[in-house]
Amino acid sequence: MERLEERISRALKQVDNDRYILAIAVGQRADELSKGAKPLLAQNTQKMKYTDIAIDEIASGLLKIDGLVSKEK
């Protein structure tokens, strides 16, 4: 398994490097998972923390963040 820093870096790329949006998204998704939402990951997630599952879902592009507007450059 890759290191947490690498997973967070990939997740940040999905949210235009906005750490605030990533933190809120991970928190909300971890809360959903703790209340019974099914993980979107294909791997076995039984021994993973909810926050790790959320980071991996975002990093993999499985979870899209609503309200995120890409900045035109």
MOPEUR-V336961 format. One record per helix or strand. SS is the DSSP state (H for helix, E for strand). FROM is the first residue (numbers start at 1). TO is the last residue. Records with the same first field share a line. If there is no record, write none. Layout:
SS: FROM-TO  FROM-TO
//
This chain:
H: 4-14  19-34  50-59
//
